[in-house]
Amino acid sequence: MGRFYLTTPIYYVNDAPHMGHAYTTLNGDAICRWRRLHGDDVFYLTGTDEHGLKVQRAAESNNLTPVEQADRTSRRFREAWDLLNIAYDDFIRTTEERHHLSVQTLMSRCNENGYIYKDSYEGHYCVSCEAYYNPSDLEGGNCPIHERPLEPMAEENYFFRLSAFRDRLLEWFDSTPDNISPEGYRNEAEALVRAGLEDLSVSRTSINWGVQVPWDADHVFYVWYDALINYATGVGYGADPERFADWWPATRHLIGKDIIRFHCVYWPAMLMAADVSPLPKLHVHGWLLLSGAKMAKTSLNQITPADLAESLGVDELRYSVLRDNPFGPDSDFSFEGLVQRCNTDLANGLGNLLQRVSAVVVSSCGSAVPAPDPDSPLADVTAAAYEAAAAAWDRVQPSVALESTWRIVRETNEYLQGRQPWKMRPGAELDAVLGDALEALRIVAVLAYPAMPDSCEEIWRRIGMQTPLAQERLPDAARWRGRPEGREVRLGQPLFPRLSPQ
């Protein structure tokens, strides 16, 4: 058993959550549930980014104060994550006092170590990105991410000596080949460092909605530097040194590809400047695309988690999003695709398997669970599926892990189709077939639990298991084994009704 500290990005409170946010958060939740099944001490952090010009302007457009805007939208993120059954351990808000302390502590350390200085700055600024861009970064004069014109800005700022960290960052890349995954994003981050690093503006005087610079009351920290430090705040940086020392070495960040520069270059340099080690590992994913365009709050193509959960069901949405959108590359996302996945894998696959096995056990075995055959061909199938799924979860590839798990579903359905237990007379042969199928269902419930916790707990209950599935521990829970005493199968309504694409 070990520690496992996982974070999502913190999400801007300028507007409501959409499925792009949910994708990252669902992946994180599933990964943490998988680690908990192994008995790891897990801490899962998510939250909201509440400072900066973008939030201030959103508040003004809604006739709210920045605090009111932050309170309202942060609550909407909590509601969305509760709806999707996200088992986070902490929800951080950058307006909290604990975070202000953490930011001021880390940036003061950077300043004391000689990596902060004051200068004037003039450049082109994207409010949506909360970032300055060099002319060479622009596409047709527009922000390369949001495809909008940038705003010219000029003011006195404090700067971070990012240029001083080129060699140290390259040494980190050379010495830690698994620091960023998948490899393509790691190569992209390393290329940014090798291309040369310029010092960065880290404060503002033009707004006051932010964390105050402790050595200069006229400045607040620029939102990106404030936001990045939330990962340290979440485990006690600046307030609880012992807790921070226990958890920080286990840190992993989940991020989208559009924030690689900030997380894979700026953030490790800031940690180096503040003498914080070790550096975290990062796992990067692509965009969910609707008709080839990135899903975003500010676009008309956004889809809300609440709408989809109402149409599909919470676990159906969780499963189909994780199964159909590999962690790493961009992937196409559509309601029709979600429905097809739910009908194929859940209604026709797992749900049908549960229903027909349960029906035959209740009618032919008096609901008593038969013992599986130790030499069943499904024993080897489940063993291989577990090994493949475990390796995929460890690589942060939930879609691959679920594909491996559904090999058990497919092969068990084929096993039943070949033997047709619904046509057999009661006896040893029927008992062996049904015992095998129920044991396969038990193992599927364990392996699919991170994606569909409530549905898998219901499968667990229907096949007669007495203790909560969440208390099971891998790898023992995935081993083919004999019949526990006192188990009775319960027959219920179909767990996954077929969905209409309309």
N, C-alpha and C positions, 0 to 999 in steps of 0.2 A: 504494500500500500504506500502511495506517495501523495504529494500535494499536486494539485492541478488548478492553476489560476488562469481563467479565460476571460477575455474582454471583447465586447463589440465596440465599434466606434460609438461615440455619443452623438446623438442626432439633434440637428438644429431645431429650434422651437419657432421658426418663422411660419410653419404650416403643419398640417396633420400628417401622421405616418402613412406610408404606402407600402406596397409589396416589395419594393426594393429594400426598404429597411427591414421588413419582416423576413426576407430571405437570409440576410446575415444573422439575424437574431434567432431564427429557427435552426439554422445550422449550428450555432453556438449552443443552443439548448440541447439539441440531440447529441452533440459531442460530449457535453457535460453529463448527460444522463448515462451515456455509455461508460464514461469514466467512473461514475458512481456505482454502476453495476459491478465494477472491478474492485470496489471498496476504497477507491481513492478519496482523499480529503479534497473536495472540489469547492472552488469559489468562482461564481459566475457573475460578472459585472456588466451592466448596461446602464444607460442613462441619457441625459439630454444636455446639449451644449447651448447655453442661454445668454451668452454675451455677444457683443460685436455689432457692427453697423447694420448687418442684414436683419438681425432681430429687432434692433431699434426702429428701423424703417417699417418692418412688418407691424410692429406695435402702433406706430403712428398711423399707418393706413387703416388699422382696425379701431382707431380712436381709443387705444389702450395705453397704459404705461408699460414700459418694458417688463416690469415685474408681473403685471397682470397677463401680458402676452405669454411670458414664460410659464406662469402657473397654469394657465388654461391649456397650453399645448403640451406641456410636460405630463399633465394629467391624461391627455388623450393617448400619449405613448404608453403610459402605464395600463390604461384600459385595453389598448390593443394587445399588449403582451399578456395581460391576464386572460383575455378572450382566447388567445392562441395557446394557453397553458404553458407559458414560458416560466420555467422554474429558476428565475434569477435569484441570487443571494443578496444583491445590493443594487439599488437604483440610484445612481449619483446624479446630482444636479450641480452645475458649475457655479450656481449662486449660493451654495451652502458655505457656511463659515469654515468647515473643515477643509474645503477645497481652496478657499482663499489662503488659508494657512499653508497648505501644501505648495501652492504656486509661489507664494512669496518666499518660502523656505528654499525651494529648488532654484529659483531665479536669483535669489540673493547669493546662493552658493556659487552660481555661474559668475556673478558680478565680482564676488570676492576673489575668485580664481583668475580674474583678469579677462574674461570672455565677453563682457558687456561694455559698450562705450556709447557716447552720445554724438549724434551728427544730424545733419538735415537730409531729407530724402525727397526726391521727386520721381514719380513713375506712374505707370498705368495699373489701375486697380480694378479687380472684378469683385463686386459686392457679393455675388452669389457664392464664389469660391472663398471669399475673405482672403484674397491673395493678390500680391503684385505679380506682374508678368513682364519679362523682357520683351522687346519688340520682336526678337527672333522666335519667341514662343507662340506668337499670335497667328491666327489663320484668317487672312483677309482683314486684318485689323481687329478681329474679334477674339474673345476668350475661346480657347480650344475645347473647353468642356461645355460651356453654356451657349456658345455661338452668339454672343451679344457684345456690343461695343463696351470698351472699358472706360473707366472714369479717370481723368488725370488728377493726381493728388500730390501735394507738397506740404511737408510739415517737419518739425524737429522731432526726431525719434531716438530711442535707444536701439542699438544694433547688437546682434549676436555674432561673434567671430566664427561663423561657420567655416570660413576659408582655412582656419587653423586645423581643421579635422580631416582634411582629405586623406592624409596618409594613415591616420588611425582608423578611419572608416574602411579603407581598402584592406588594411590588416585584418579587420573584423570579417570582411568578406572572404579573405584568403584562409583564415583560420577556422571559420565556422560555415562549412558548406551547406548546412541545413538551416541557416538563419532565416531565410525567406523561401517560401514555397507557394506555388509551383516554380520550377526553375526559370521559366521564361520571365516571370516578374522579378525574380532575383537578378537576372541578367540586366533587366531594365533599370533596376535601382543602382546596380554597380556601375552601369554606363553613365548615369547621372553624376555619380561621384567622380568618375574618371574624366568626365568632360570639364571638370573644374567647378569650384564652389565659390559663390559670392556671399558676403556677409548679409545678414537678414535684419530687416526692421522688426523689432519685437514690442514696440509700444506705440501708443497714440495719444495725442493731445486734443484731437478734433472731436472725440466723444468721451463720455465719462461712464458709459455702461460697460464696466469691466472690472477686473481685479486691479486695485491700485498698486503701482510700483512702490515698494516700501521705502526706497531712498529718495523718491521724488514724487510728491503729492500731485503734481500737475500732469502726470502720465498714468495711463492704464495699460496693462499688457494686451497686446494684439491677440485676437481671439484664438488663433491656432496654437499659440504657446500656452495660453491658459488651458485650452481644451486638452492638449496632449498629456498634460500633467495629471488629468483625472485618473489615469491608470495607476499612478503611484498613490494618489489620494485614497483610492479604494481599498488599499491594504495598509493604510496608516502612515504614509510618508509625512514627516513633519510633526506628527502627533504621537505615534506609537512605534518607536524604533524596533522593539523586539518583534512585534507583529509583522512589520515591513521586512525584517531580516528573514522571518520564517517563510513568507509567501512570495517575495519578489523573485527568487531564483526559479520559481515554477511558472513564470508569466508567459502567456501566449496571447497575441492579438489577432483577431479576425478583422480584415479591412477590405474595402473595395479598391479596385485598381486605380480609381481616379485620385486616391489619396496616398499613393506610394511615396511621392516625394516627401511629404510631411512625416510619414511614419517610418520610412525606411532610410531616410537621410537626415532630416532635421531632428527627429526624436532621439535616435541613438547618439547624435552629436551633443544634444542637450544633456543627456544622461552622462556622457563622458565628461562634459564640462563641469557637471555637478558631482563628479566622483561616485556615481551610482553604478553598481555592477551587480550581477552580470546583465548583459543586454538581452531583451526579450526576443523570443522567436515570433515570426509573423507569417500568417497564412492569408493569401490574397485571392479574391474571387473577381470574376468579371461582372458584367451588367446583365440584368434581365432586360430583354429587348422585346418591344411590341412593334411589329412591322419594321424591325430594324433600328428602332430608336430607343435610347436609354430611357427607362422609367424614372420619372422625377416628379417632385411635388409641384414644380412650377410649370409642368407640361399638361396638356389635355389628355394624355394617355395613361394617367395614373389609375391604378386599381387599388381599392382599399381592402385591407385584411378582413374587416367586418363584413363587407359585401360578399366576399368569396366564402367566408366561413358560414354565412347564413345559407348560401346556395348549395355548398358541398358538404358541410359538416367540418368541425374543427380538425379531427384526426385525418379525415380524407384530404383536407387542404394541406396539412403538415406533410403527410406521406407523399402526395403527388408533387409538391414543390421540391422536397428533398430528393425524390427519385428521378425527376425529369430534368433537373438543372444541376449538372455537375459543378462541383466547387472548383473554380479555376477559370475556365473560359467563359466568354459571353454565351448566353443561351436564350432561345426564343421562348416566349411565355404567352400562353393564351388560355382562355376559359375552356375552349373546346379541347385543348390538349390535357388540361387537368381532368375534365370529365372522362375522357377516353382512358386515362391512366387509372382513375378510380374504378371505372367499370371493368377494365381488363384485370387489374391486379387484385382489387379488393372485392368487388361484387362477384365476378366470375371465378376468381382465384381463391383467396383466403376465406372469404365469406362463404362461398359454396362448399369449400372443404370442411369448414367447421359445421355447417348446417347438415350436410348429408352424413357425416360421421356421427354427429350427435344423435341424429334421428335413428340410425341403425342401432346404436348402443342402447338408447332408451327402449326401442321396440323389441330388440332381440336379446339384450343382456340385462334387462331390468335396471338400467342406468348405471350398473357397476362397471368401473373402468377395468378392462382386461389388461394383463401385463404384456409389454412388447416382447418380441422375439429378440434375444441378444444378438442373433446372427442375421437380423433383418437387413436387406439391401439398403434400407433407409438409414441404417446406422452409419454407414460409410458416407452417404450423401450429407447427413447433418454434420458429421465431423469435418468434411472438406468445406462445407459452407461456412461453418464457424471460423475456421482458419482464414478463409478468404475475407470474410466480413471483418474479423478482428484486425487484419492487416490494413484493410481499407479505412476503417475508423481511425486507426493510428496515423494514417497518411492524410487525415482530414478529407476523406472522400466518401461522404455519406451515400451518395447515389450508387457508388460501386458496392458499398456494404449492403445496401438494400437489394441490389440486383443479386448478390450472392445469397442473401437470405431467401429471396423468392425462388431460387433454384429448389429449395426444399418444398415450397408450396407446389410448384409445377410437378416435381417428380413424385410427390405424394399423391397428387390427383391422378397422375398416370398410373401409379401403383394400384390405386383403388379401381380405376377404370379397367385395368387388366384383370383384376381379381373379382370385381363386382360383388362386394360383401352383402349388398342389399338383396342378392339372389341366393345367398348361402343359408343353410340351416344352422340353427344354434349348435355350437360345439367348439372344439379346440381350434380348428382351422379358422373359423370366423373370429374367435377371440384374438388369435395372433394377428390377423390383418387389422382389426380395429385397434388393438393395442399399439401396433406400429404407427398407425395414423394419428392416434392421440398423442403418442410420444413425439412425433414430428411436429404436431401442433403446439405442444408445450415448448419445444425448442424455438419454433418460429416466434411464439409470443415473447420469449426472452430477447431474441435478437432484434425483433421489430419494435420493442418497447421504446427505445429512444425516439423513434419517429412518431409512434402512435400510443402514447402511454395509457390513455383511458380505454381505448379499444383492446389493447393487449391485456390490461387488467380484467376486462370483461371476458375475454377468451379464457384467461387463467381461471376465473370463477366458474365458467361454464364447463370446463373440463375437470372440475372437481378439486382444484388446488386450494389449500386451506389458508396459507399465509399470503400476504400481499406480494405480488411479483417484484415490486421495487426492493424488497428485502433479499431477493436472490443475489448470488454472487458468481460472477464468471471467473474462470472458465468452467467451474464445476456445474453450473446451471445448464450448460450446453452439452453436457455429456449424456450419451444414451444410457438409460438406466431402467431399473425395474419399477414395479408398481408401488407407489406409496399406499399405505393402508387407509381404508375409509373413504376412498374417493368415489364420488358419484357424478355422472354427467348430467347437466341441466340443459334442456332444450328450450331455446327462446326464439324470438323473432329474428329474421335475417339481420345480421350485424351491419352489413353494407348494402342497402338497397341500391338498385341500379339508378343512375342519374340521367336526366335528360340534358342534351347539349343546348337546349333553348333557354 
